[in-house]
Structure formats: structure tokens, C-alpha cells
Amino acid sequence: MSMPIQTNPVPTNPARAAGEEASRLYNAGRLVEAERICRELLQRNPKDAGAMHLLGLILVKKGATAQALGALQQAVALAPNNPVICGNFGGVLLSAGHTADAEKYIGRAIELQPDFADALCNMGNLLRLKGDLAGAEAAYRKALAIEPNMAAGHNNLGLIYYMRGKKADAVASYRAAIAIDPTFPEAFNNLGNALGDLEQDEEAIASLMHAVKLRPTFAEAHSNLAKMLMRKDETERARAHLMQALNLLPDFAGAYHNLGSLYRSEGAFAEAEGCFRKSIALDPAQLMSYAGVTGARKMLPKDRPMLEQLEQLVRATPDRIDEEYSHLHFALGKAYDDLGEYAPAFAHYRIANDLERDRLVQRFDRGHFEAHIGRMIEQFTPEFFARHRSEGNPSELPVMILGMMRSGTSLVEQILSSHPQIHGAGELIFWANDDRRLRTDLQDPPQGALADTSARYLAHLRGYSADALRITDKMPHNFLHLGLIHMAFPNARIIHCRRNPVDTCLSIYFQNFPALHPYAYDLGDLAVFYEQYDRFMQHWRKVIPPTAMLEVQYEELVADQEGGSRRMIEFCGLEWDERCLAFQDNQRVVRTASSWQVRQPLYRTSVARWQKYEPYLGPLARLLDAPAGG
């Protein structure tokens, strides 16, 4: 929490010069000298409210919160009608977790001075902690109307946007705070989080690194930086920052959660569960850690006490709508599914998805998506590819693994990357960005545009492995960008993963995907998205040479692991390697929702899973007659 504090004391007239000097030293960070002057002033006049107030602020900076509260309480007793002193006492009380007392004194400050911007900002902080996001936003806006250059106000308004899922608006507010105060580490930390959620990874890492540079003891920034580094597979750097965070703050629940996520990505599920449980023990309100526990392994009857704990959390806060609360419902859905209790499982999944959908800034537009697919089908014809065939890069390095999410893409990459000559790079966002960049020019790309794109992509792949013969990119939604991909790399291998359409859509509905997939939270939207995906893939089969694309049916791969694996390795142009049959032993980092599943031997329990949820299919039922996977 960012807590703006008025730094100027209110010295009494006889000691004005000394008080002003102490204030100057405080603002310069020379706390020892400032404290000495304050104590000298108080020895001469114990009723000097200004000196007592400044002493309290100095003690806050030194981390002596209990002593600071004592000094500020005395200052308030000496000057009960001074809004600055009341406001700062309230702010420190709030920072120390004394919410009720904080509200009393912050409210008193605003009553004494209605245009006191710092007190209004602290009132916003208080309301935010109480869950009154609308009230908090109103308080921040009022404070900023009075003091537009209040960096803390912009930062805290960004937190409200972030909590409401308005990540782009949050970024704008954090940037406004930084423009006012370029030395504001909290704003850089918050900016990094929001950029990460928008999948602007490089900018996010740069912002978080700057937060750590500004304040090397900023444990939260170290932990958040580690989370972003994990997304780049920089596991050891991430681990170092998490250890630094826990050295700085041994009881930091969030850092234990992130450490659990790191262990899970490495396949160390027992260690991961231990970290998630440690996070919960330190902070029972760390709701995402409950989801971490349920995602680290299959839930068993012995886990019912934890489920009851989760249900109690739900019952205790039935009106919560924030992101962590939806994580709690996703966790309960997964736990009940593991236990074979499908009615309560679906009930929790529905609540979780409804919460996520209601937070979307922009809902999935079915008509717009259908029209978009239609325009691309019209554009990418055999004649179009023939005109641009000579512009592509002949490299055979890329292997594109694509299809619907939850269609077996992670399993396919895990099998392929078990081959010593194939490196699995995971889900890369390269093509979505370049497709947007070139979209207006794609009908007739500027000279050199495709060469530039292909060169940058190869360099990007080589950043993951310098010597692999094949590197996989398993971004499922690359089926939307297959026209550009095939233009840039006509010799790239394309593996299209298919699965029963209803199993696919239910599996998406049961996962907590980010807001970048707005169709994922509504069964009707899922049905439309699947139908348009199927329509698009039927088009690609007609215009892309059959030698360039291999169809892999999930159910067939599960039934005949060796046959399916051999077919994929042969398609990649490589000799067979027995290690592909033991893909569960592959020690590569896996960051996707399937991190647990791909560490297990092949199992068939996900085949025809939809039958367990047949009463709840709704709009998905019309997909039952569709061919499996298109």
C-alpha cells in the first residue's frame, strides 16, 4: 500500500528555526540529525506538537512503528485540531493495520480540512482495503482534482483499475505517477505487474528491475520480478530473487506462493505443495495458494478439511468479486472434480467464470470474431500464397504446435522436446504481435517486411537454444496467424492438435485463463469460438500443402502413444529416439496450465470427460455432433 504522508511538521513559534531545520534534514533523508533536533526541542518544550509530529514521521522512516504511533498519538493530543497531524496519524495507523482507529483520524483530518488531498488519498487506501473499490476510486479522484501532481494518488488509482481488471488503465495511472516521481519504487513495481498481465514481458521485467534498483530491500518487487523471470524460463535468476525476498521478509506469503509456482514448473510437486501450504499458513487470505495446492496434485478424500476451509472462506465473504475470489472458486471446482462430485464442481466453475466475465473490460464479440475469420479466409487463398512464395525464409527450424487451448498442445510439446534434437520453447507471443503490426500491409507486404519478421523470429527461437535442429512454439492461438506464419516460413512444420470439441471447451471453462481470452468464461462464447476455429482450420487444410501440416488427435495419441509419437518425430524430419516415450521424465520447465498433467504417464481419464457434465453443457451440446477436433 502506498501511504502519502505530509512531511512538513508544524513547529511552535519559539522553535521555528530549529523546527524548519529538522524538517529540511528529514526531507533530505538525514534522519539521525533531524531526530536529534526534535528530541532537543522536546526536552525544552515537551508540548511542542510540531516536534513530536516530526519525530513520529522520523520513527516511521526508521521502521520503529510502535514508537512512531506513540509519538504521533502524543502529537494529536497536543494539537487535536491540526489536520496534518491527524491525517498522518491516521495514515500510519492504517499502514500498521489498525483500520478502525485509522478511519477515525483520517476522517477527522478531512472534516478539519475538506480539501486535504493527502488525507483523501489515505481515505481511498482505507476504503480499498475494506473492499469498497467505488468509494476508494472516488476518494482518489477527489484528491487528484485538488492535487493533480500527487504521484501516490495516481499510483493508488492504478491499483483500483488493476483490481477491477482494467489493466491498460492501470498502466496509464502508474506511468502518470512515475512521470511525476521517477524515484517511486512502488509505482514501478505495480507497473511491472500490470504489464506482465498484458503479456508485455520485456517492459514488465525492466520496470520491476528498476523498482529493485531504486529500493534493493523491496521484497515484493523481488518476488514479482521472479514471477516474470519464470515466464522467460530464467529459473535460476527467479530463484535468486525469491530467496532475496524471503531473506528480506521471512514471513512473505506471496514469495512462498511464487516459489511454489517455480517448483511446480520444474515438476517438483511435493516441494510446490509445501510452499503453497506455507503461504496459506502465513496468510490464510492468500487465496491463489489454495488454487496452487489443488493444482499440484489430484485431491483425495483426506483433503476434505481443506475443502471445508475453502467453503468457509466462500461463505464468509459471499459478496467478493475480486480476482483472487474467482481463483478460490476455480480451486474448489478442481477439488470436487478430482473427488468425482460433479454437481458442486460445476457450480463453483460457473461462479468463477461469471466473476471473470463480469470483470472483462471488453466482452467477446461473436459477430466481430466471425467476420474477422471470414475476412482472413477471403484473403489467404492459394493464389495469395503463390504470389508471396519466394519471399519466405527456407528455414526448417520452427515447429508450430497449435489448435484450441486444452487440445493436447502441452503433451505434444513435452513428447517432442524429449527428443535430444528438439527444444521446447513453450508459448511464444511473437506472431500475435507481428500480425497486428503487419495487418494493414499483409495483402501486399512492403519489400523486406517478411524477411525482417522471419529473421527476428529465428533470432528469438535461437535465444532458447543455440544448437537444436527443431524448436517448438506451442502457442495454441497461432492458428489465427497461420497465414503470416506460412508466408514467412513455408517449410515450417505445423502440428495441429485436435480433441473432442466438448471436452476441449469444458477443459477451457475449467481453467482460469487471463482476460486475454475473453471467450473462455461463457459456454455460448466458447461454442461460437470453437465453431469459428473449426471453420478456419478447414480453410487452412485447403490452402496449406498437406506435407506442411500434421493433424494429431488427442484421443488417438492417448490410445497409441508410441505410434503417435513416432509419426510426429518422422514429420519433424528426425530419427526416432526412445526418450520420447518417457516424456514424463523430461525435466524441462513447463509454465502452462498442464504442468502437472505432462509430468504423468499417459492416462485416459480426460477422454469423453464431458459425459460427467452432460446435464450442464448448455450451448456446448450442439458441438456433440461436430467431428472430434474439427
C-alpha positions as CSV (number, residue, x, y, z in Angstrom):
1,M,0.0,0.0,0.0
2,S,1.3,3.5,-0.9
3,M,0.7,5.8,2.0
4,P,1.2,9.5,1.3
5,I,2.5,11.4,4.4
6,Q,2.7,15.1,4.8
7,T,6.4,15.7,5.5
8,N,6.3,19.2,6.9
9,P,5.9,19.5,10.7
10,V,4.1,22.3,12.5
11,P,6.8,23.9,14.7
12,T,5.8,26.2,17.5
13,N,6.9,29.8,17.1
14,P,9.7,29.9,19.7
15,A,11.5,27.0,18.0
16,R,10.5,27.8,14.4
17,A,14.0,28.0,13.0
18,A,15.1,24.7,14.6
19,G,11.9,23.0,13.5
20,E,12.4,24.2,9.9
21,E,15.9,22.9,10.0
22,A,14.7,19.5,11.3
23,S,12.1,19.4,8.6
24,R,14.8,20.2,5.9
25,L,17.0,17.4,7.2
26,Y,14.1,15.0,7.2
27,N,13.2,15.7,3.6
28,A,16.9,15.2,2.7
29,G,16.9,11.8,4.3
30,R,19.3,12.8,7.1
31,L,17.1,11.2,9.8
32,V,19.7,10.9,12.6
33,E,20.3,14.7,12.6
34,A,16.6,15.5,12.3
35,E,15.8,13.2,15.2
36,R,18.5,14.8,17.4
37,I,17.0,18.3,16.8
38,C,13.4,17.1,17.5
39,R,14.5,15.5,20.8
40,E,16.3,18.6,21.8
41,L,13.2,20.7,21.1
42,L,11.1,18.3,23.1
43,Q,13.5,18.4,26.0
44,R,13.0,22.2,26.1
45,N,9.2,22.0,25.4
46,P,7.5,18.6,25.8
47,K,4.3,20.2,24.4
48,D,5.9,21.1,21.1
49,A,3.3,19.4,18.8
50,G,5.3,20.1,15.6
51,A,8.5,18.5,17.0
52,M,6.5,15.5,18.3
53,H,4.8,15.1,15.0
54,L,8.1,15.2,13.0
55,L,9.7,12.7,15.5
56,G,6.8,10.3,14.7
57,L,7.4,10.6,11.0
58,I,11.2,10.0,11.5
59,L,10.4,6.9,13.5
60,V,8.1,5.6,10.7
61,K,11.0,6.0,8.2
62,K,13.3,4.1,10.6
63,G,10.8,1.2,10.8
64,A,10.0,1.8,14.5
65,T,6.3,1.7,14.0
66,A,5.2,1.2,17.6
67,Q,7.3,4.1,18.8
68,A,6.1,6.2,15.9
69,L,2.5,5.6,16.8
70,G,3.2,6.7,20.4
71,A,4.8,9.9,19.3
72,L,2.1,10.7,16.8
73,Q,-0.6,10.0,19.3
74,Q,1.0,12.5,21.7
75,A,1.2,15.0,18.8
76,V,-2.5,14.6,18.2
77,A,-3.3,15.1,21.9
78,L,-1.2,18.3,21.8
79,A,-2.9,19.6,18.5
80,P,-6.2,17.8,18.1
81,N,-7.4,20.3,15.5
82,N,-4.4,20.1,13.3
83,P,-5.5,18.3,10.1
84,V,-1.9,17.4,9.0
85,I,-1.1,15.7,12.3
86,C,-4.5,13.9,12.5
87,G,-4.1,12.8,8.9
88,N,-0.6,11.4,9.3
89,F,-1.5,9.6,12.5
90,G,-4.4,8.0,10.6
91,G,-2.1,7.1,7.7
92,V,0.4,5.4,10.0
93,L,-2.4,3.6,11.9
94,L,-3.6,2.3,8.5
95,S,-0.2,1.1,7.5
96,A,0.1,-0.7,10.8
97,G,-3.3,-2.5,10.3
98,H,-5.3,-0.5,12.8
99,T,-8.1,0.1,10.4
100,A,-10.9,1.3,12.8
101,D,-8.6,3.9,14.5
102,A,-7.2,5.0,11.2
103,E,-10.6,5.7,9.8
104,K,-11.4,7.9,12.9
105,Y,-8.3,10.1,12.4
106,I,-8.3,10.3,8.6
107,G,-12.0,11.2,8.8
108,R,-11.1,13.9,11.4
109,A,-8.4,15.3,9.1
110,I,-10.9,15.6,6.2
111,E,-13.5,17.1,8.5
112,L,-11.0,19.8,9.6
113,Q,-9.8,20.4,6.0
114,P,-12.1,19.0,3.3
115,D,-9.5,19.8,0.5
116,F,-6.7,17.9,2.3
117,A,-5.5,15.8,-0.7
118,D,-3.2,13.5,1.3
119,A,-5.9,12.6,3.8
120,L,-8.4,12.0,0.9
121,C,-5.8,9.7,-0.6
122,N,-5.4,7.8,2.6
123,M,-9.1,7.5,2.9
124,G,-9.1,5.9,-0.5
125,N,-6.4,3.4,0.8
126,L,-8.7,2.6,3.7
127,L,-11.8,2.1,1.6
128,R,-9.7,-0.1,-0.9
129,L,-8.6,-2.3,2.0
130,K,-12.3,-2.6,3.1
131,G,-13.3,-3.7,-0.4
132,D,-15.2,-0.5,-1.3
133,L,-13.5,0.0,-4.6
134,A,-16.0,2.6,-5.9
135,G,-15.6,4.6,-2.7
136,A,-11.8,4.3,-3.0
137,E,-11.8,5.5,-6.6
138,A,-14.0,8.5,-5.7
139,A,-11.6,9.5,-2.9
140,Y,-8.5,9.2,-5.2
141,R,-10.2,11.2,-7.9
142,K,-11.2,13.9,-5.4
143,A,-7.6,14.0,-4.1
144,L,-6.2,14.3,-7.7
145,A,-8.6,17.0,-8.6
146,I,-7.2,19.0,-5.7
147,E,-3.5,18.0,-6.3
148,P,-3.0,16.7,-9.8
149,N,0.7,16.1,-9.3
150,M,0.2,13.7,-6.4
151,A,2.2,10.7,-7.5
152,A,0.7,8.4,-4.8
153,G,-2.8,9.4,-5.9
154,H,-2.1,8.2,-9.5
155,N,-0.5,5.1,-8.3
156,N,-3.3,4.2,-6.0
157,L,-5.9,4.9,-8.6
158,G,-4.0,2.5,-10.8
159,L,-4.4,-0.1,-8.1
160,I,-8.2,0.3,-8.3
161,Y,-8.1,-0.1,-12.1
162,Y,-5.9,-3.2,-11.7
163,M,-8.3,-4.8,-9.1
164,R,-11.2,-4.2,-11.5
165,G,-9.4,-5.9,-14.4
166,K,-8.7,-2.6,-16.3
167,K,-5.1,-3.4,-16.8
168,A,-4.4,-0.8,-19.6
169,D,-6.0,2.0,-17.5
170,A,-3.8,0.8,-14.5
171,V,-0.7,1.1,-16.7
172,A,-1.6,4.7,-17.7
173,S,-2.1,5.6,-14.0
174,Y,1.2,4.0,-12.9
175,R,3.0,5.8,-15.7
176,A,1.5,9.1,-14.6
177,A,2.8,8.5,-11.1
178,I,6.3,7.7,-12.4
179,A,6.3,10.9,-14.6
180,I,5.7,12.9,-11.5
181,D,8.1,11.0,-9.3
182,P,10.7,8.9,-11.2
183,T,12.0,7.6,-7.9
184,F,8.8,5.9,-6.9
185,P,9.6,2.2,-6.5
186,E,6.0,1.1,-5.7
187,A,4.8,2.6,-8.9
188,F,7.5,0.8,-10.9
189,N,6.5,-2.5,-9.1
190,N,2.8,-2.0,-9.8
191,L,3.6,-1.1,-13.5
192,G,5.6,-4.2,-13.9
193,N,2.7,-6.4,-12.6
194,A,0.2,-4.8,-14.9
195,L,2.5,-5.0,-18.0
196,G,3.1,-8.7,-17.1
197,D,-0.7,-9.3,-17.1
198,L,-0.8,-7.7,-20.6
199,E,2.0,-10.1,-21.7
200,Q,4.4,-7.2,-22.3
201,D,7.1,-9.2,-20.6
202,E,10.2,-7.3,-21.5
203,E,8.8,-4.0,-20.3
204,A,7.5,-5.7,-17.2
205,I,10.9,-7.1,-16.3
206,A,12.6,-3.7,-17.0
207,S,10.1,-1.9,-14.7
208,L,10.4,-4.5,-11.9
209,M,14.2,-4.4,-12.1
210,H,14.1,-0.6,-11.8
211,A,11.9,-1.0,-8.7
212,V,14.6,-3.2,-7.2
213,K,17.3,-0.8,-8.2
214,L,15.5,2.1,-6.5
215,R,15.0,0.0,-3.4
216,P,17.1,-3.1,-3.1
217,T,15.2,-4.1,0.1
218,F,11.9,-4.1,-1.7
219,A,10.9,-7.7,-1.1
220,E,7.6,-7.6,-3.0
221,A,9.4,-6.3,-6.2
222,H,12.0,-9.1,-5.9
223,S,9.1,-11.6,-5.7
224,N,7.2,-10.1,-8.7
225,L,10.4,-9.9,-10.7
226,A,11.0,-13.6,-10.0
227,K,7.5,-14.4,-11.3
228,M,8.2,-12.6,-14.6
229,L,11.6,-14.2,-15.0
230,M,9.9,-17.6,-14.6
231,R,7.8,-16.8,-17.7
232,K,11.1,-16.3,-19.6
233,D,12.4,-19.7,-18.3
234,E,15.2,-17.8,-16.4
235,T,14.6,-20.2,-13.4
236,E,17.9,-19.6,-11.5
237,R,17.6,-15.8,-11.7
238,A,14.0,-16.2,-10.5
239,R,15.0,-18.4,-7.6
240,A,17.7,-15.9,-6.6
241,H,15.2,-13.1,-6.4
242,L,12.8,-15.2,-4.4
243,M,15.5,-16.1,-1.9
244,Q,16.3,-12.4,-1.6
245,A,12.7,-11.6,-1.0
246,L,12.4,-14.3,1.7
247,N,15.7,-13.1,3.3
248,L,14.3,-9.6,3.5
249,L,10.9,-10.7,4.7
250,P,10.9,-14.3,6.0
251,D,7.1,-14.4,6.5
252,F,6.3,-13.2,3.0
253,A,3.4,-15.4,1.9
254,G,3.4,-14.1,-1.7
255,A,7.0,-15.1,-2.1
256,Y,6.3,-18.6,-0.9
257,H,3.4,-18.8,-3.4
258,N,5.8,-17.8,-6.3
259,L,8.4,-20.3,-5.1
260,G,5.7,-22.9,-5.2
261,S,4.9,-22.0,-8.7
262,L,8.6,-22.3,-9.6
263,Y,8.8,-25.8,-8.1
264,R,5.6,-26.8,-9.9
265,S,7.1,-25.7,-13.3
266,E,10.1,-27.9,-12.6
267,G,7.9,-30.9,-11.7
268,A,8.8,-30.8,-8.0
269,F,5.2,-31.1,-6.9
270,A,5.8,-32.1,-3.3
271,E,8.0,-29.1,-2.8
272,A,5.5,-26.9,-4.6
273,E,2.6,-28.0,-2.3
274,G,4.8,-27.4,0.7
275,C,5.4,-23.8,-0.4
276,F,1.7,-23.2,-1.2
277,R,0.7,-24.5,2.3
278,K,3.4,-22.4,3.9
279,S,1.9,-19.4,2.1
280,I,-1.6,-20.2,3.4
281,A,-0.3,-20.7,7.0
282,L,1.3,-17.3,6.9
283,D,-1.7,-15.6,5.3
284,P,-5.0,-17.6,5.1
285,A,-6.3,-14.9,2.8
286,Q,-3.7,-15.9,0.2
287,L,-6.4,-17.4,-2.0
288,M,-4.3,-18.1,-5.0
289,S,-2.2,-20.5,-2.9
290,Y,-5.2,-22.7,-2.3
291,A,-5.5,-23.0,-6.1
292,G,-1.8,-23.8,-6.1
293,V,-2.4,-26.7,-3.7
294,T,-5.3,-28.1,-5.7
295,G,-3.2,-27.8,-8.9
296,A,-0.1,-29.5,-7.5
297,R,-1.8,-32.9,-7.4
298,K,-5.1,-34.8,-7.5
299,M,-7.2,-34.1,-4.5
300,L,-8.1,-37.1,-2.3
301,P,-10.7,-37.8,0.4
302,K,-8.1,-36.9,3.1
303,D,-8.1,-33.3,1.7
304,R,-11.7,-32.7,2.7
305,P,-10.7,-30.5,5.7
306,M,-9.0,-28.1,3.3
307,L,-12.1,-28.1,1.1
308,E,-14.2,-27.2,4.1
309,Q,-11.8,-24.4,4.9
310,L,-12.3,-23.1,1.4
311,E,-16.1,-23.3,1.6
312,Q,-15.9,-21.4,4.9
313,L,-13.9,-18.6,3.1
314,V,-16.7,-18.5,0.4
315,R,-19.5,-18.3,3.0
316,A,-17.6,-15.6,5.0
317,T,-17.3,-13.3,2.0
318,P,-20.2,-14.0,-0.4
319,D,-20.1,-10.6,-2.0
320,R,-16.5,-10.5,-3.0
321,I,-15.9,-10.1,-6.7
322,D,-12.1,-9.7,-7.0
323,E,-9.8,-11.8,-9.0
324,E,-8.5,-13.8,-6.0
325,Y,-12.0,-14.8,-5.2
326,S,-12.5,-16.4,-8.6
327,H,-9.3,-18.3,-8.0
328,L,-10.9,-19.7,-4.9
329,H,-13.9,-21.0,-6.8
330,F,-11.7,-22.5,-9.6
331,A,-9.8,-24.3,-6.8
332,L,-13.0,-25.7,-5.3
333,G,-14.2,-26.7,-8.8
334,K,-11.0,-28.6,-9.4
335,A,-11.1,-30.3,-6.0
336,Y,-14.6,-31.5,-6.3
337,D,-13.9,-32.7,-9.9
338,D,-11.0,-34.8,-8.5
339,L,-13.3,-36.3,-5.9
340,G,-15.9,-37.2,-8.6
341,E,-18.5,-34.8,-7.2
342,Y,-19.5,-33.1,-10.5
343,A,-22.5,-31.1,-9.4
344,P,-20.7,-28.9,-6.8
345,A,-17.6,-28.9,-9.1
346,F,-19.6,-27.3,-12.0
347,A,-21.4,-24.9,-9.6
348,H,-18.0,-23.5,-8.5
349,Y,-16.7,-23.4,-12.0
350,R,-19.7,-21.4,-13.1
351,I,-19.3,-18.8,-10.3
352,A,-15.6,-18.5,-11.1
353,N,-16.3,-17.9,-14.8
354,D,-19.1,-15.5,-14.1
355,L,-16.8,-13.4,-11.9
356,E,-14.1,-13.4,-14.5
357,R,-16.5,-12.5,-17.3
358,D,-18.1,-9.6,-15.3
359,R,-14.6,-8.1,-14.9
360,L,-13.8,-8.0,-18.6
361,V,-13.2,-4.6,-20.0
362,Q,-14.4,-5.8,-23.4
363,R,-16.6,-8.9,-23.8
364,F,-16.1,-11.4,-26.6
365,D,-18.0,-10.1,-29.7
366,R,-19.2,-13.2,-31.5
367,G,-20.3,-11.3,-34.7
368,H,-17.0,-9.4,-34.9
369,F,-14.9,-12.6,-34.5
370,E,-16.9,-14.5,-37.1
371,A,-16.5,-11.5,-39.6
372,H,-12.7,-11.4,-38.8
373,I,-12.4,-15.1,-39.6
374,G,-14.3,-14.6,-42.8
375,R,-12.1,-11.7,-44.0
376,M,-8.9,-13.8,-43.4
377,I,-10.4,-16.8,-45.3
378,E,-11.0,-14.4,-48.2
379,Q,-7.5,-13.0,-48.1
380,F,-5.4,-16.2,-47.6
381,T,-6.1,-18.1,-50.9
382,P,-3.8,-20.5,-52.8
383,E,-3.2,-17.6,-55.3
384,F,-2.2,-15.3,-52.4
385,F,0.4,-17.8,-51.1
386,A,1.7,-18.4,-54.7
387,R,2.3,-14.7,-55.1
388,H,4.4,-14.5,-52.0
389,R,6.1,-17.9,-52.0
390,S,9.5,-16.5,-52.9
391,E,9.5,-14.0,-50.0
392,G,9.6,-16.7,-47.3
393,N,12.6,-17.9,-45.3
394,P,13.5,-21.6,-46.1
395,S,14.5,-22.4,-42.5
396,E,13.1,-25.7,-41.1
397,L,13.9,-24.7,-37.5
398,P,10.3,-23.8,-36.4
399,V,7.8,-26.4,-35.4
400,M,4.4,-24.7,-34.7
401,I,2.1,-26.6,-32.3
402,L,-1.3,-25.1,-32.5
403,G,-5.0,-25.6,-32.1
404,M,-7.6,-24.9,-29.4
405,M,-6.3,-24.4,-25.9
406,R,-6.5,-27.7,-23.9
407,S,-6.4,-29.8,-27.0
408,G,-3.1,-31.6,-26.1
409,T,-0.6,-29.0,-27.2
410,S,1.4,-29.2,-24.0
411,L,1.5,-33.0,-24.2
412,V,2.7,-32.9,-27.8
413,E,5.5,-30.4,-27.0
414,Q,6.5,-32.5,-24.0
415,I,6.9,-35.6,-26.2
416,L,8.7,-33.7,-28.9
417,S,11.1,-31.9,-26.6
418,S,12.1,-35.2,-25.1
419,H,14.0,-35.7,-28.3
420,P,17.6,-34.6,-28.0
421,Q,17.4,-32.5,-31.2
422,I,14.2,-30.7,-30.4
423,H,13.9,-27.8,-27.9
424,G,10.5,-26.8,-26.5
425,A,10.3,-23.1,-26.2
426,G,6.7,-23.0,-24.8
427,E,4.1,-20.5,-25.7
428,L,5.6,-17.5,-27.6
429,I,3.6,-14.4,-28.3
430,F,5.7,-13.3,-31.3
431,W,3.1,-13.9,-34.1
432,A,0.2,-12.2,-32.5
433,N,2.3,-9.0,-32.2
434,D,3.7,-9.2,-35.7
435,D,0.3,-10.0,-37.2
436,R,-1.1,-6.8,-35.6
437,R,1.9,-4.8,-36.8
438,L,1.6,-6.0,-40.4
439,R,-2.2,-6.4,-40.7
440,T,-2.9,-3.4,-42.8
441,D,0.0,-4.2,-45.2
442,L,-0.4,-8.0,-45.3
443,Q,-2.3,-8.0,-48.6
444,D,0.8,-6.5,-50.2
445,P,3.6,-6.5,-47.6
446,P,6.3,-3.8,-48.0
447,Q,9.5,-5.1,-49.5
448,G,11.7,-6.7,-46.8
449,A,8.9,-6.9,-44.2
450,L,8.6,-10.7,-44.3
451,A,12.4,-11.1,-44.3
452,D,12.6,-8.8,-41.3
453,T,9.9,-10.8,-39.5
454,S,11.4,-14.2,-40.2
455,A,14.9,-13.0,-39.2
456,R,13.6,-11.7,-35.9
457,Y,11.7,-14.8,-35.2
458,L,14.7,-17.1,-35.9
459,A,16.8,-14.9,-33.5
460,H,14.0,-15.2,-31.0
461,L,14.0,-19.0,-31.2
462,R,17.8,-19.2,-31.1
463,G,17.5,-17.3,-27.8
464,Y,16.1,-20.6,-26.4
465,S,18.6,-22.9,-28.0
466,A,21.7,-22.3,-30.0
467,D,22.0,-25.8,-31.5
468,A,18.7,-27.6,-31.6
469,L,17.6,-28.8,-35.1
470,R,14.0,-28.0,-34.3
471,I,12.4,-25.6,-31.8
472,T,8.8,-25.8,-31.0
473,D,6.4,-22.8,-30.4
474,K,3.2,-24.2,-28.8
475,M,1.1,-21.0,-28.8
476,P,-2.3,-22.6,-29.5
477,H,-3.9,-19.5,-30.9
478,N,-1.2,-19.3,-33.7
479,F,-3.9,-20.9,-35.8
480,L,-5.2,-17.3,-36.1
481,H,-1.9,-16.2,-37.5
482,L,-1.1,-19.2,-39.7
483,G,-1.3,-17.1,-42.9
484,L,1.6,-14.9,-41.9
485,I,3.5,-17.8,-40.4
486,H,3.2,-19.9,-43.6
487,M,4.2,-16.9,-45.7
488,A,7.3,-16.2,-43.6
489,F,8.3,-19.9,-43.2
490,P,6.8,-22.1,-46.0
491,N,9.0,-25.0,-44.7
492,A,8.0,-24.7,-41.0
493,R,6.3,-27.8,-39.6
494,I,2.8,-27.2,-38.4
495,I,1.3,-29.7,-35.9
496,H,-2.5,-29.2,-35.4
497,C,-3.7,-30.6,-32.2
498,R,-7.3,-31.8,-32.1
499,R,-9.5,-33.1,-29.3
500,N,-13.2,-33.9,-28.8
501,P,-14.8,-30.4,-29.1
502,V,-16.9,-30.6,-25.9
503,D,-14.0,-32.0,-23.9
504,T,-11.9,-29.2,-25.2
505,C,-14.3,-26.4,-24.4
506,L,-15.1,-27.8,-20.9
507,S,-11.4,-28.0,-20.1
508,I,-11.0,-24.3,-21.1
509,Y,-14.0,-23.4,-18.9
510,F,-12.4,-25.3,-16.0
511,Q,-9.1,-23.3,-16.2
512,N,-8.5,-19.8,-15.0
513,F,-7.2,-18.2,-18.2
514,P,-6.3,-14.5,-18.3
515,A,-8.6,-11.8,-19.7
516,L,-6.7,-12.0,-23.0
517,H,-9.1,-15.0,-23.7
518,P,-12.5,-13.3,-23.2
519,Y,-14.4,-16.1,-24.9
520,A,-13.3,-18.6,-22.2
521,Y,-15.8,-17.6,-19.5
522,D,-19.1,-18.3,-21.2
523,L,-20.3,-21.6,-22.6
524,G,-22.1,-19.8,-25.5
525,D,-19.0,-17.8,-26.4
526,L,-16.9,-21.0,-26.2
527,A,-19.2,-22.8,-28.6
528,V,-19.0,-19.9,-31.1
529,F,-15.3,-19.6,-30.8
530,Y,-14.9,-23.3,-31.4
531,E,-17.1,-23.3,-34.5
532,Q,-15.1,-20.4,-36.0
533,Y,-11.8,-22.1,-35.1
534,D,-13.1,-25.3,-36.9
535,R,-14.2,-23.2,-39.9
536,F,-10.7,-21.6,-40.1
537,M,-8.8,-24.9,-39.8
538,Q,-10.9,-26.4,-42.6
539,H,-9.8,-23.5,-44.7
540,W,-6.1,-24.0,-43.8
541,R,-6.3,-27.6,-44.8
542,K,-7.3,-26.5,-48.3
543,V,-4.7,-23.8,-48.8
544,I,-1.6,-25.1,-47.0
545,P,0.2,-28.1,-48.5
546,P,-0.6,-31.3,-46.7
547,T,3.1,-32.0,-46.3
548,A,3.4,-28.9,-44.1
549,M,0.7,-29.8,-41.6
550,L,0.2,-32.8,-39.4
551,E,-3.1,-33.5,-37.6
552,V,-2.7,-35.1,-34.2
553,Q,-5.8,-36.3,-32.5
554,Y,-5.5,-36.3,-28.7
555,E,-7.7,-39.4,-28.2
556,E,-5.6,-41.4,-30.7
557,L,-2.3,-40.3,-29.2
558,V,-3.5,-41.4,-25.8
559,A,-4.6,-44.8,-27.2
560,D,-1.3,-45.3,-29.1
561,Q,1.4,-43.3,-27.6
562,E,4.3,-44.8,-29.4
563,G,2.6,-44.8,-32.8
564,G,1.6,-41.2,-32.5
565,S,5.0,-40.1,-31.2
566,R,6.9,-41.9,-34.0
567,R,4.6,-40.2,-36.5
568,M,5.4,-36.7,-35.1
569,I,9.1,-37.3,-34.9
570,E,9.1,-38.5,-38.5
571,F,7.1,-35.5,-39.6
572,C,9.8,-33.3,-38.0
573,G,12.4,-35.0,-40.2
574,L,14.3,-36.6,-37.4
575,E,15.4,-40.1,-36.4
576,W,13.3,-41.8,-33.7
577,D,14.5,-41.6,-30.1
578,E,13.2,-43.9,-27.3
579,R,13.3,-41.0,-24.8
580,C,10.1,-39.6,-26.4
581,L,8.2,-42.5,-24.8
582,A,9.3,-41.3,-21.3
583,F,8.2,-37.7,-21.7
584,Q,7.0,-37.5,-18.1
585,D,10.7,-37.7,-17.1
586,N,11.6,-34.6,-19.2
587,Q,13.0,-32.1,-16.7
588,R,12.2,-29.0,-18.9
589,V,10.3,-26.2,-17.2
590,V,6.6,-26.2,-18.0
591,R,4.7,-23.0,-17.3
592,T,1.3,-23.8,-18.7
593,A,-1.9,-25.0,-17.0
594,S,-0.9,-28.5,-17.9
595,S,2.3,-28.5,-15.9
596,W,1.1,-31.4,-13.6
597,Q,-0.5,-33.4,-16.4
598,V,2.6,-33.6,-18.6
599,R,4.6,-34.9,-15.7
600,Q,2.4,-38.0,-15.5
601,P,2.4,-41.1,-17.7
602,L,-0.4,-41.0,-20.3
603,Y,-3.8,-41.5,-18.8
604,R,-7.3,-41.8,-20.4
605,T,-9.5,-40.2,-17.8
606,S,-9.7,-37.0,-19.8
607,V,-11.2,-38.8,-22.8
608,A,-15.0,-38.3,-23.0
609,R,-14.8,-36.3,-19.8
610,W,-17.8,-34.3,-21.0
611,Q,-20.2,-37.2,-20.1
612,K,-19.7,-36.5,-16.4
613,Y,-21.0,-32.9,-17.0
614,E,-23.7,-33.7,-19.6
615,P,-26.5,-32.0,-17.6
616,Y,-24.7,-28.7,-17.6
617,L,-23.4,-28.5,-21.2
618,G,-25.9,-25.9,-22.4
619,P,-24.8,-24.3,-25.7
620,L,-21.9,-26.8,-25.9
621,A,-24.3,-29.6,-26.6
622,R,-24.6,-28.6,-30.2
623,L,-20.8,-29.4,-30.6
624,L,-21.5,-33.1,-29.8
625,D,-22.3,-33.7,-33.5
626,A,-19.1,-31.9,-34.7
627,P,-16.2,-34.1,-35.8
628,A,-13.7,-34.6,-33.0
629,G,-11.3,-31.7,-33.2
630,G,-12.6,-30.4,-36.5
